[in-house]
Amino acid sequence: MTDTVSEEKRSEIMSRIHSGKAKEDWTGMELEVHNWLKAKHIEHAMMPDVEGDPDVMLKNDGNPIFLFLDGCFWHACPKHYERPKSRQDYWKKHVEEANEKREERREELPYDWVRIWEHDIDNGEFKEIIEETLNG
């Protein structure tokens, strides 16, 4: 996969992903998970202001569980990530190495968390993951 936008445009696009907490700035994944949680009357908060920047907090009767909604490309999904053929060093640093550091930081987080991959949202499996997490 070759990046088709300039570095400046890519930077602008990426800065908008989590720059704001307003609903209009949420990604499609965040909206889909939020709408499903709301429809199921599952108490949650989007974009909670806690260490590690999780995307969702499931309130879970005072025992919160945090969700990271990770895109398959930007978080180097083991099933779907493929490094673009152009600018290999750039992508290795900005996706793969950044993801390794992120994983190390997440392992140190002082709370329970679950990763939900983009493909789990696309195929609807996120619903089962969340239900199992809450009932688990």
DSSP file (Angstrom, degrees, kcal/mol; ACC not computed):
  #  RESIDUE AA STRUCTURE BP1 BP2  ACC     N-H-->O    O-->H-N    N-H-->O    O-->H-N    TCO  KAPPA ALPHA  PHI   PSI    X-CA   Y-CA   Z-CA
    1    1 A M              0   0    0      0, 0.0    85,-0.4     0, 0.0     2,-0.4   0.000 360.0 360.0 360.0 128.4    0.0    0.0    0.0
    2    2 A T        -     0   0    0     82,-0.2     2,-0.3    83,-0.1    85,-0.0  -0.861 360.0-118.0-103.7 134.8    1.4    3.4   -1.0
    3    3 A D        -     0   0    0     -2,-0.4    84,-0.0     1,-0.1     7,-0.0  -0.564  25.2-166.7 -71.0 130.7    0.5    6.5    0.9
    4    4 A T        +     0   0    0     -2,-0.3     2,-0.3     2,-0.1    -1,-0.1   0.363  59.4  71.0-105.3   4.7   -1.2    8.8   -1.5
    5    5 A V  S    S-     0   0    0      1,-0.1    -2,-0.0     2,-0.0     0, 0.0  -0.842  86.2 -97.8-120.0 159.8   -1.2   12.1    0.4
    6    6 A S     >  -     0   0    0     -2,-0.3     4,-2.7     1,-0.1     5,-0.2  -0.208  35.3-108.6 -68.4 162.6    1.6   14.4    1.3
    7    7 A E  H  > S+     0   0    0      1,-0.2     4,-2.4     2,-0.2     5,-0.2   0.893 120.6  52.2 -57.7 -41.2    3.4   14.3    4.7
    8    8 A E  H  > S+     0   0    0      2,-0.2     4,-2.1     1,-0.2    -1,-0.2   0.922 111.4  45.0 -63.5 -44.8    1.7   17.6    5.7
    9    9 A K  H  > S+     0   0    0      2,-0.2     4,-2.7     1,-0.2    -2,-0.2   0.909 112.3  51.9 -66.4 -41.9   -1.8   16.3    4.8
   10   10 A R  H  X S+     0   0    0     -4,-2.7     4,-2.7     1,-0.2     5,-0.2   0.913 109.4  50.6 -60.3 -42.8   -1.1   13.0    6.6
   11   11 A S  H  X S+     0   0    0     -4,-2.4     4,-2.2     2,-0.2    -1,-0.2   0.912 110.8  48.7 -61.1 -43.4    0.0   14.9    9.7
   12   12 A E  H  X S+     0   0    0     -4,-2.1     4,-1.1     2,-0.2    -2,-0.2   0.924 112.5  48.2 -62.6 -45.2   -3.2   17.0    9.5
   13   13 A I  H >X S+     0   0    0     -4,-2.7     4,-0.6     1,-0.2     3,-0.6   0.935 113.9  46.2 -60.8 -47.5   -5.4   13.9    9.1
   14   14 A M  H >X S+     0   0    0     -4,-2.7     3,-0.8     1,-0.2     4,-0.6   0.849 106.1  58.5 -68.1 -34.4   -3.7   12.1   12.0
   15   15 A S  H 3< S+     0   0    0     -4,-2.2     4,-0.4     1,-0.2    -1,-0.2   0.780 103.3  54.8 -67.1 -24.4   -3.8   15.1   14.4
   16   16 A R  H <X S+     0   0    0     -4,-1.1     4,-0.5    -3,-0.6    -1,-0.2   0.699  87.7  80.2 -80.0 -18.9   -7.6   15.2   14.0
   17   17 A I  H << S+     0   0    0     -3,-0.8    -1,-0.2    -4,-0.6    10,-0.2   0.923 119.4   1.1 -58.8 -48.2   -8.1   11.6   15.0
   18   18 A H  T  < S+     0   0    0     -4,-0.6    -1,-0.2    -3,-0.2    -2,-0.2   0.131 101.5 105.5-125.8  21.2   -7.9   12.2   18.8
   19   19 A S  T  4 S+     0   0    0     -4,-0.4     2,-0.3     6,-0.1    -3,-0.1   0.830  83.9  36.4 -72.5 -29.2   -7.3   15.9   18.9
   20   20 A G     <  -     0   0    0     -4,-0.5    -1,-0.0     5,-0.2     0, 0.0  -0.896  60.4-150.2-125.3 153.8  -10.8   16.6   20.1
   21   21 A K        +     0   0    0     -2,-0.3     2,-0.1     5,-0.0    -1,-0.1   0.428  63.0 117.6 -96.8  -1.3  -13.2   14.9   22.4
   22   22 A A  S >  S-     0   0    0      1,-0.1     3,-2.4     3,-0.1     4,-0.3  -0.399  75.2-121.0 -70.0 144.0  -16.2   16.2   20.6
   23   23 A K  G >  S+     0   0    0      1,-0.3     3,-1.8     2,-0.2    -1,-0.1   0.826 110.5  63.6 -55.2 -35.7  -18.4   13.6   19.0
   24   24 A E  G 3  S+     0   0    0      1,-0.3    -1,-0.3     0, 0.0    -2,-0.1   0.668 100.8  54.1 -67.1 -12.7  -18.0   15.0   15.6
   25   25 A D  G <  S+     0   0    0     -3,-2.4    -1,-0.3     2,-0.0    -2,-0.2   0.448  84.0 113.1 -96.9  -1.7  -14.3   14.2   15.8
   26   26 A W    <   -     0   0    0     -3,-1.8    -8,-0.1    -4,-0.3     2,-0.1  -0.343  68.8-116.7 -70.5 151.8  -14.8   10.5   16.7
   27   27 A T     >  -     0   0    0    -10,-0.2     4,-2.4     1,-0.1     5,-0.2  -0.341  29.6-103.8 -77.2 167.1  -13.7    7.9   14.2
   28   28 A G  H  > S+     0   0    0      1,-0.2     4,-2.5     2,-0.2     5,-0.2   0.878 123.5  54.0 -58.8 -38.0  -16.2    5.5   12.6
   29   29 A M  H  > S+     0   0    0      2,-0.2     4,-2.4     1,-0.2     5,-0.2   0.931 108.5  48.3 -62.2 -45.4  -15.1    2.8   14.9
   30   30 A E  H  > S+     0   0    0      1,-0.2     4,-2.6     2,-0.2    -2,-0.2   0.908 112.5  48.7 -62.7 -42.7  -15.7    4.9   18.0
   31   31 A L  H  X S+     0   0    0     -4,-2.4     4,-2.9     2,-0.2     5,-0.2   0.918 111.0  49.8 -63.4 -43.8  -19.1    5.9   16.7
   32   32 A E  H  X S+     0   0    0     -4,-2.5     4,-2.0     2,-0.2    -2,-0.2   0.930 114.1  44.0 -63.4 -44.9  -20.1    2.3   16.0
   33   33 A V  H  X S+     0   0    0     -4,-2.4     4,-2.8     2,-0.2     5,-0.2   0.933 114.9  49.5 -65.2 -45.3  -19.0    1.1   19.4
   34   34 A H  H  X S+     0   0    0     -4,-2.6     4,-2.8    -5,-0.2     5,-0.2   0.937 110.8  49.3 -58.5 -48.2  -20.7    4.0   21.2
   35   35 A N  H  X S+     0   0    0     -4,-2.9     4,-2.3     1,-0.2    -1,-0.2   0.884 113.0  47.1 -61.9 -39.0  -24.0    3.6   19.3
   36   36 A W  H  X S+     0   0    0     -4,-2.0     4,-2.0    -5,-0.2    -1,-0.2   0.931 112.7  48.6 -68.2 -45.0  -24.1   -0.1   20.1
   37   37 A L  H  <>S+     0   0    0     -4,-2.8     5,-2.8     1,-0.2     4,-0.3   0.916 113.2  48.5 -59.6 -42.9  -23.2    0.4   23.8
   38   38 A K  H ><5S+     0   0    0     -4,-2.8     3,-1.2    -5,-0.2    -1,-0.2   0.917 110.4  50.3 -63.8 -43.8  -25.9    3.1   24.0
   39   39 A A  H 3<5S+     0   0    0     -4,-2.3    -1,-0.2     1,-0.3    -2,-0.2   0.834 112.3  47.7 -63.7 -32.6  -28.5    0.8   22.3
   40   40 A K  T 3<5S-     0   0    0     -4,-2.0    -1,-0.3    -5,-0.1    -2,-0.2   0.425 112.1-122.2 -87.4   0.5  -27.7   -2.0   24.8
   41   41 A H  T < 5 +     0   0    0     -3,-1.2     2,-0.7    -4,-0.3    -3,-0.2   0.866  54.5 159.7  58.9  38.8  -27.9    0.4   27.7
   42   42 A I      < -     0   0    0     -5,-2.8    -1,-0.2    -6,-0.2     2,-0.2  -0.840  43.7-123.2 -93.0 119.3  -24.3   -0.4   28.7
   43   43 A E        +     0   0    0     -2,-0.7    16,-2.0    -3,-0.1    17,-0.5  -0.436  52.1 143.5 -67.5 126.7  -23.0    2.4   30.9
   44   44 A H  E     -A   58   0A   0     14,-0.2     2,-0.4    -2,-0.2    14,-0.2  -0.962  41.6-137.6-155.9 167.3  -19.9    3.8   29.4
   45   45 A A  E     -A   57   0A   0     12,-2.0    12,-2.7    -2,-0.3     2,-0.3  -0.999  20.1-137.8-134.4 134.3  -17.8    7.0   28.7
   46   46 A M  E    S+A   56   0A   0     -2,-0.4    10,-0.2     1,-0.2     9,-0.1  -0.698  81.8   3.9 -90.5 144.2  -16.1    7.8   25.5
   47   47 A M  S    S-     0   0    0      8,-3.1    -1,-0.2    -2,-0.3     8,-0.2   0.901  82.1-161.1  52.4  52.2  -12.6    9.2   25.5
   48   48 A P        -     0   0    0      0, 0.0     2,-1.8     0, 0.0    -1,-0.1  -0.350  22.5-119.6 -64.2 144.8  -12.1    9.0   29.3
   49   49 A D        +     0   0    0      4,-0.1     2,-0.3     3,-0.0     3,-0.0  -0.566  68.5 122.4 -87.7  76.0   -9.3   11.3   30.5
   50   50 A V  S >  S-     0   0    0     -2,-1.8     3,-1.9     4,-0.2    -3,-0.0  -0.905  70.7 -72.3-133.8 162.4   -7.0    8.6   32.0
   51   51 A E  T 3  S+     0   0    0     -2,-0.3    -1,-0.1     1,-0.2    58,-0.0  -0.204 116.9  27.8 -52.5 137.4   -3.5    7.4   31.6
   52   52 A G  T 3  S-     0   0    0      1,-0.2    -1,-0.2    57,-0.0    54,-0.1   0.260 106.1-109.7  92.9 -11.5   -2.9    5.5   28.4
   53   53 A D    <   -     0   0    0     -3,-1.9    -1,-0.2     1,-0.1    -2,-0.1   0.918  44.4-169.7  53.8  54.5   -5.7    7.3   26.4
   54   54 A P        -     0   0    0      0, 0.0    14,-0.2     0, 0.0    -4,-0.2  -0.311  22.3-134.1 -67.0 161.7   -8.2    4.5   26.1
   55   55 A D  S    S+     0   0    0     12,-2.1    -8,-3.1     1,-0.2     2,-0.3   0.790  81.2  21.4 -87.3 -30.8  -11.1    5.1   23.8
   56   56 A V  E     -AB  46  67A   0     11,-1.7    11,-2.9   -10,-0.2     2,-0.5  -0.993  57.3-154.4-142.0 143.3  -13.9    3.8   26.0
   57   57 A M  E     -AB  45  66A   0    -12,-2.7   -12,-2.0    -2,-0.3     2,-0.6  -0.982  11.1-154.5-117.1 120.1  -14.5    3.2   29.7
   58   58 A L  E     -AB  44  65A   0      7,-3.5     7,-2.1    -2,-0.5   -14,-0.2  -0.842  11.1-147.7 -88.5 121.7  -17.1    0.5   30.6
   59   59 A K    >>  -     0   0    0    -16,-2.0     3,-0.7    -2,-0.6     4,-0.5   0.864  22.1-177.0 -65.9 -38.2  -18.4    1.5   34.0
   60   60 A N  G >4  -     0   0    0    -17,-0.5     3,-1.9     1,-0.2    -1,-0.1   0.838  67.4 -54.6  49.0  54.0  -19.0   -2.1   35.0
   61   61 A D  G 34 S-     0   0    0      1,-0.3    -1,-0.2   -18,-0.0    -2,-0.1   0.869 110.6 -45.2  50.6  46.4  -20.5   -1.6   38.5
   62   62 A G  G <4 S+     0   0    0     -3,-0.7    -1,-0.3     1,-0.1    -2,-0.2   0.476 125.3  97.4  80.5   1.4  -17.6    0.5   39.8
   63   63 A N    <<  -     0   0    0     -3,-1.9    -1,-0.1    -4,-0.5    -5,-0.1  -0.673  69.5-154.9-116.5  73.1  -14.9   -1.8   38.4
   64   64 A P        -     0   0    0      0, 0.0    48,-0.5     0, 0.0     2,-0.4  -0.102  11.3-162.2 -61.3 145.4  -14.1    0.0   35.1
   65   65 A I  E     -Bc  58 112A   0     -7,-2.1    -7,-3.5    46,-0.1     2,-0.4  -0.992  12.7-144.9-122.7 133.6  -12.8   -1.8   32.1
   66   66 A F  E     -Bc  57 113A   0     46,-2.4    48,-2.4    -2,-0.4     2,-0.4  -0.790   6.9-151.2-105.3 142.4  -11.1    0.3   29.4
   67   67 A L  E     -Bc  56 114A   0    -11,-2.9   -12,-2.1    -2,-0.4   -11,-1.7  -0.917   4.5-158.7-114.0 135.9  -11.2   -0.4   25.7
   68   68 A F  E     - c   0 115A   0     46,-2.5    48,-3.2    -2,-0.4     2,-0.9  -0.971   9.1-156.1-108.5 120.4   -8.7    0.4   23.1
   69   69 A L  E     - c   0 116A   0     -2,-0.6     2,-0.5    46,-0.2    48,-0.2  -0.838  20.7-168.2 -98.0 100.3  -10.2    0.5   19.6
   70   70 A D  E     - c   0 117A   0     46,-2.1    48,-2.0    -2,-0.9     2,-0.2  -0.801  17.8-132.9-104.7 125.0   -7.1   -0.1   17.5
   71   71 A G     >  -     0   0    0     -2,-0.5     4,-1.7    46,-0.2     6,-0.2  -0.465  20.5-127.0 -68.7 141.5   -7.0    0.3   13.7
   72   72 A C  T  4>S+     0   0    0      1,-0.2     5,-2.5     2,-0.2     8,-0.1   0.848 104.9  40.5 -62.1 -35.9   -5.5   -2.6   11.9
   73   73 A F  T >45S+     0   0    0      3,-0.2     3,-1.6     2,-0.2    -1,-0.2   0.978 117.7  42.0 -76.7 -56.9   -3.0   -0.4   10.0
   74   74 A W  T 345S+     0   0    0      1,-0.3    -2,-0.2     2,-0.1    -1,-0.1   0.673 121.0  42.3 -70.5 -17.1   -1.9    2.1   12.6
   75   75 A H  T 3<5S-     0   0    0     -4,-1.7    -1,-0.3    23,-0.0    -2,-0.2   0.198 110.5-117.6-114.0  15.4   -1.6   -0.5   15.4
   76   76 A A  T < 5 -     0   0    0     -3,-1.6    -3,-0.2     1,-0.2    -4,-0.1   0.912  30.9-150.0  53.2  55.9    0.1   -3.2   13.3
   77   77 A C     >< -     0   0    0     -5,-2.5     4,-2.6    -6,-0.2    -1,-0.2  -0.308  10.4-136.0 -53.6 129.7   -2.6   -5.8   13.6
   78   78 A P  T  4 S+     0   0    0      0, 0.0    -1,-0.2     0, 0.0    -2,-0.1   0.745 102.7  46.2 -64.9 -20.7   -1.0   -9.3   13.4
   79   79 A K  T  4 S+     0   0    0      1,-0.0    -2,-0.1    -7,-0.0    -3,-0.0   0.818 129.9  14.2 -86.6 -32.8   -3.7  -10.4   11.0
   80   80 A H  T  4 S+     0   0    0     -3,-0.1     2,-0.2    -8,-0.1    -4,-0.1   0.592  85.8 115.6-125.3 -13.8   -3.9   -7.5    8.6
   81   81 A Y     <  +     0   0    0     -4,-2.6     2,-0.4    -9,-0.1    -8,-0.1  -0.419  31.0 171.9 -70.3 132.6   -0.9   -5.1    8.9
   82   82 A E        -     0   0    0     -2,-0.2     3,-0.1   -81,-0.0    -6,-0.0  -0.966  33.6-122.6-137.6 121.6    1.3   -4.9    5.8
   83   83 A R        -     0   0    0     -2,-0.4     5,-0.1     1,-0.1     9,-0.0  -0.403  35.3-108.1 -64.1 132.6    4.0   -2.3    5.7
   84   84 A P        -     0   0    0      0, 0.0   -82,-0.2     0, 0.0     7,-0.1  -0.239  19.8-128.2 -57.6 150.0    3.6   -0.1    2.6
   85   85 A K  S    S+     0   0    0    -84,-0.2     3,-0.4    -3,-0.1     2,-0.3   0.786  88.8  71.7 -74.4 -27.1    6.2   -0.6   -0.1
   86   86 A S  S    S+     0   0    0    -85,-0.4     5,-0.2     1,-0.2   -83,-0.1  -0.638 106.7   7.2 -89.0 149.6    7.2    3.0   -0.2
   87   87 A R  S  > S+     0   0    0     -2,-0.3     4,-2.1     1,-0.1     3,-0.3   0.893  72.1 176.9  52.5  50.8    9.2    4.7    2.5
   88   88 A Q  H  > S+     0   0    0     -3,-0.4     4,-2.5     1,-0.2     5,-0.2   0.860  74.9  52.0 -55.3 -42.7    9.8    1.5    4.4
   89   89 A D  H  > S+     0   0    0      1,-0.2     4,-2.2     2,-0.2    -1,-0.2   0.909 108.8  51.4 -63.9 -40.5   12.0    3.1    7.1
   90   90 A Y  H  > S+     0   0    0     -3,-0.3     4,-3.1     1,-0.2     5,-0.2   0.944 113.2  43.7 -59.6 -49.6    9.3    5.8    7.8
   91   91 A W  H  X>S+     0   0    0     -4,-2.1     4,-2.1     1,-0.2     5,-1.3   0.854 110.2  55.7 -69.1 -34.4    6.6    3.2    8.2
   92   92 A K  I  <>S+     0   0    0     -4,-2.5     5,-3.0    -5,-0.2     6,-0.3   0.940 116.1  37.9 -61.0 -45.1    8.8    0.9   10.3
   93   93 A K  I  <>S+     0   0    0     -4,-2.2     5,-1.1     3,-0.2    -2,-0.2   0.947 121.5  42.1 -70.6 -48.9    9.4    3.8   12.7
   94   94 A H  I  <5S+     0   0    0     -4,-3.1    -3,-0.2    -5,-0.2    -2,-0.2   0.687 131.4  16.9 -80.9 -19.0    6.0    5.4   12.7
   95   95 A V  I  X5S+     0   0    0     -4,-2.1     4,-2.1    -5,-0.2    -3,-0.2   0.746 129.6  34.9-113.6 -60.4    3.8    2.2   12.9
   96   96 A E  I  ><S+     0   0    0     -5,-1.3     4,-2.0     2,-0.2    -3,-0.2   0.948 124.0  38.2 -69.2 -51.0    5.8   -0.8   14.0
   97   97 A E  I  ><S+     0   0    0     -5,-3.0     4,-2.1     1,-0.2    -1,-0.2   0.899 117.2  51.7 -68.3 -38.9    8.2    0.7   16.5
   98   98 A A  H  ><S+     0   0    0     -5,-1.1     4,-2.3    -6,-0.3    -1,-0.2   0.896 109.5  51.1 -62.6 -38.7    5.6    3.1   17.8
   99   99 A N  H  X S+     0   0    0     -4,-2.1     4,-2.6     2,-0.2    -2,-0.2   0.889 106.6  53.5 -67.0 -38.9    3.3    0.2   18.3
  100  100 A E  H  X S+     0   0    0     -4,-2.0     4,-2.0     2,-0.2    -1,-0.2   0.925 111.4  45.9 -60.6 -44.2    5.9   -1.8   20.2
  101  101 A K  H  X S+     0   0    0     -4,-2.1     4,-2.3     2,-0.2    -2,-0.2   0.909 111.6  52.0 -64.2 -41.9    6.4    1.2   22.6
  102  102 A R  H  X S+     0   0    0     -4,-2.3     4,-2.5     1,-0.2    -2,-0.2   0.908 108.3  51.6 -60.7 -42.8    2.7    1.5   23.0
  103  103 A E  H  X S+     0   0    0     -4,-2.6     4,-1.9     1,-0.2    -1,-0.2   0.911 108.8  50.5 -61.5 -43.2    2.3   -2.2   23.8
  104  104 A E  H  X S+     0   0    0     -4,-2.0     4,-0.7     1,-0.2    -1,-0.2   0.920 111.8  47.6 -61.4 -43.9    5.0   -1.8   26.5
  105  105 A R  H >< S+     0   0    0     -4,-2.3     3,-1.0     1,-0.2     4,-0.3   0.899 109.2  53.7 -64.8 -40.4    3.2    1.2   28.1
  106  106 A R  H >< S+     0   0    0     -4,-2.5     3,-1.5     1,-0.3    -1,-0.2   0.868 100.3  60.4 -64.0 -35.3   -0.1   -0.6   28.0
  107  107 A E  H 3< S+     0   0    0     -4,-1.9    -1,-0.3     1,-0.3    -2,-0.2   0.755 105.1  50.6 -63.6 -22.0    1.3   -3.6   29.9
  108  108 A E  T << S+     0   0    0     -3,-1.0    -1,-0.3    -4,-0.7    -2,-0.2   0.463  80.8 124.3 -93.5  -3.1    2.1   -1.2   32.8
  109  109 A L    <   -     0   0    0     -3,-1.5     4,-0.1    -4,-0.3   -57,-0.0  -0.303  62.9-133.9 -63.9 142.1   -1.3    0.4   33.0
  110  110 A P  S    S+     0   0    0      0, 0.0     2,-0.3     0, 0.0    -1,-0.1   0.104  79.3  60.4 -86.4  24.7   -2.9    0.2   36.4
  111  111 A Y  S    S-     0   0    0    -45,-0.0     2,-0.3   -46,-0.0   -46,-0.1  -0.939  90.3 -90.0-144.8 165.5   -6.3   -0.9   35.2
  112  112 A D  E     +c   65   0A   0    -48,-0.5   -46,-2.4    -2,-0.3     2,-0.3  -0.597  50.4 172.6 -77.3 135.5   -8.0   -3.7   33.3
  113  113 A W  E     -c   66   0A   0     -2,-0.3     2,-0.4   -48,-0.2   -46,-0.2  -0.975  21.6-156.5-145.1 158.5   -8.2   -3.1   29.6
  114  114 A V  E     -c   67   0A   0    -48,-2.4   -46,-2.5    -2,-0.3     2,-0.4  -0.996  15.0-137.2-136.0 138.2   -9.2   -4.9   26.4
  115  115 A R  E     -c   68   0A   0     -2,-0.4     2,-0.5   -48,-0.2   -46,-0.2  -0.814  14.6-167.8 -94.6 135.3   -8.1   -4.3   22.8
  116  116 A I  E     -c   69   0A   0    -48,-3.2   -46,-2.1    -2,-0.4     2,-0.1  -0.984  16.5-141.4-121.3 119.7  -10.7   -4.4   20.1
  117  117 A W  E >>  -c   70   0A   0     -2,-0.5     4,-1.4   -48,-0.2     3,-0.8  -0.392  21.3-114.4 -78.6 155.5   -9.3   -4.5   16.6
  118  118 A E  H 3> S+     0   0    0    -48,-2.0     4,-2.8     1,-0.3     3,-0.3   0.876 118.1  55.9 -52.8 -41.6  -10.8   -2.7   13.6
  119  119 A H  H 3> S+     0   0    0      1,-0.2     4,-2.0     2,-0.2     6,-0.3   0.809 102.3  56.4 -67.3 -27.2  -11.6   -6.0   12.0
  120  120 A D  H <4>S+     0   0    0     -3,-0.8     6,-2.1     2,-0.2     5,-0.5   0.828 111.1  44.1 -69.9 -31.0  -13.6   -7.0   15.1
  121  121 A I  H ><5S+     0   0    0     -4,-1.4     3,-0.8    -3,-0.3    -2,-0.2   0.913 111.9  52.3 -76.1 -44.7  -15.7   -3.9   14.7
  122  122 A D  H 3<5S+     0   0    0     -4,-2.8    -2,-0.2     1,-0.2    -3,-0.2   0.876 116.8  38.5 -59.0 -39.0  -16.1   -4.4   11.0
  123  123 A N  T 3<5S-     0   0    0     -4,-2.0    -1,-0.2    -5,-0.2    -2,-0.2   0.425 112.3-115.5 -96.2   2.6  -17.3   -7.9   11.4
  124  124 A G  T X 5S+     0   0    0     -3,-0.8     3,-1.4    -4,-0.3     4,-0.5   0.409  80.4 123.0  84.6  -3.0  -19.4   -7.3   14.5
  125  125 A E  T 3>< +     0   0    0     -5,-0.5     4,-2.1    -6,-0.3     3,-0.3   0.688  55.9  79.9 -66.7 -16.6  -17.4   -9.5   16.8
  126  126 A F  H 3> S+     0   0    0     -6,-2.1     4,-2.6     1,-0.2    -1,-0.3   0.830  85.3  61.1 -58.8 -30.4  -16.7   -6.5   19.1
  127  127 A K  H <> S+     0   0    0     -3,-1.4     4,-2.5    -7,-0.3    -1,-0.2   0.934 106.6  43.2 -63.0 -46.3  -20.2   -7.1   20.5
  128  128 A E  H  > S+     0   0    0     -4,-0.5     4,-2.8    -3,-0.3     5,-0.2   0.889 112.3  54.2 -66.2 -39.7  -19.3  -10.6   21.8
  129  129 A I  H  X S+     0   0    0     -4,-2.1     4,-2.1     2,-0.2    -2,-0.2   0.934 112.1  43.8 -60.2 -46.5  -15.9   -9.4   23.0
  130  130 A I  H  X S+     0   0    0     -4,-2.6     4,-2.5     2,-0.2     5,-0.2   0.928 113.9  49.6 -66.5 -45.1  -17.5   -6.6   25.1
  131  131 A E  H  X S+     0   0    0     -4,-2.5     4,-2.1     1,-0.2    -2,-0.2   0.914 112.7  47.2 -61.8 -42.2  -20.3   -8.9   26.4
  132  132 A E  H  X S+     0   0    0     -4,-2.8     4,-1.4     2,-0.2    -1,-0.2   0.881 111.0  52.9 -65.2 -37.6  -17.8  -11.6   27.4
  133  133 A T  H  < S+     0   0    0     -4,-2.1    -2,-0.2    -5,-0.2    -1,-0.2   0.920 113.4  42.3 -62.9 -44.3  -15.6   -8.9   29.1
  134  134 A L  H  < S+     0   0    0     -4,-2.5    -2,-0.2     1,-0.2    -1,-0.2   0.822 123.5  37.2 -73.3 -31.3  -18.5   -7.7   31.1
  135  135 A N  H  <        0   0    0     -4,-2.1    -1,-0.2    -5,-0.2    -2,-0.2   0.526 360.0 360.0 -95.5  -6.9  -19.8  -11.1   32.0
  136  136 A G     <        0   0    0     -4,-1.4    -1,-0.2    -5,-0.2    -2,-0.1   0.383 360.0 360.0 -68.2 360.0  -16.4  -12.7   32.4
